[in-house]
């Protein structure tokens, strides 16, 4: 399988750059599978898991809260609002965040606050899945 350059960029840095053989990303309209030679594309990313098969045969997992994915003939760039490698996630902190969001949802009646809390819970669940490598 051919490889291609991949960069994962957050607002403050290029957090990852390597050769990939396959990427799975949560597009706003569904899951995307990307291999070398993919047609050029620019799409929004939904919160979720990015799975990267590296050229050397290993795999990296990222939790992302959304952003954009750009595919050009030269490389694939993920412009993430936030992204965390599985090994960098504080699992206990993510669990506390989920528990806090769930408790607040149970006692809140404002629909806008509930929507924000549900998004917080979804981000925490996503981080937990990636940290535990349950994808």
N, C-alpha and C positions, 0 to 999 in steps of 0.2 A: 504494500500500500504506500502511496506517495505521501510525503509530509509537506506541511506548510507552516509559515511563521504565524504565531498567535501571540497577541498582546492582550492583557487584561489591565485596563486603565481605570483608576478611580479619580475623583476630583483632585486628590493631593499627590498622586504618584502613579508611575507604571509599576504595578504590583507583581506582574508576572510576564515573562517573555521567554518563549521556548518554541521548539518545533513540535507540532502536533500531527497526529495521523487521523484523529477523529474528534469532533466536539459535538456535544449534545447541549442545547441551550433552550431555556423556556421563552419562546417567542410570545408576543402578545396575542397571536392568533393560533398558537399551538407550539408543540415542541419541534425544534429544528435539529436536524442531523447534518453535520458539515464535514465534507471530505475535501481533499485537494481537487481543484478544478471546479468547485461549486460556482454557480452563476453569481455575478455581482449582486449584492443585496444590501439594503439598509432597512432595519426593522427595530421596533421597540421590543424591549425585553420585559417580561413579567417577573415578579419575585419568584425565586425558585432555586434550583440546583443546576450548576454548570458542571458537566462531566467532561474532562479532557483526557484523552488517551495520548500520551506522549510518544515521540518517535522511538524512544528507547524501550517502550513496552510497559512503562508504569502509568499510573492513573492519578490525576489530581481532581479533587472535588472543591467547588466553591459554592458558598451561599451568597446569593445576590438579592438585592432589594429592587432590582429593575435597572433600566438604563436603555442602551442601544447596542446593536450588534451590526458591524459593517464588514461586509465581505468584498474584497477587491481581488483583482487578478494576482496581486502581490502578497496579500496577507489577510488575516482575520483579526479584527480589533473589537474587543468588547469594552464599551464605554459604560462602566457600571456606576450607578449611584453609590452603592457600597458593594464590597466583595470581600469575603473572608475565606481563606484556605481552611480546609477541615481541621488541620492540626493547630490552627491559631484560634479556634473558637473556644471560649470559656463555657464549657457545658453547663456548669452549675449556674452561672450568670444567666444563660439562655433559659434554663428551667425556671429560675426565679422570675424572669421577665414574663414568661408564659403564664405562670401562676398569678402574677400581679394583674396582667391584662384580663385573665378570666374572672378574677375576683371583682375587678372594676366593672366589667361588662354586666355581671350579675346584679350590681347595685345602681347602674346608670340608666336613666330614661331618655336622655337627649340622643336623638338618632345620629347626629353628627359626631358626638363623642363616641358612641357605640361603633360607628364605622371606623374611626381612628383606632379604637382599642382592638377591633377585629383585625385591622391591618398589622398592629403591633403583635398580636397573637400569632398571626400567620408568619411574620418574620421570625419570631422566636421558634415556632415549630420547624420552620425551614432550617434554621441554624442548628437545632437539635438533630434533625435528620442527617445533616451533613457531618456534624461532629461525630455522630454514632455510625456514620457511613451506612445509613439505612436508605438506600435509594432504589 
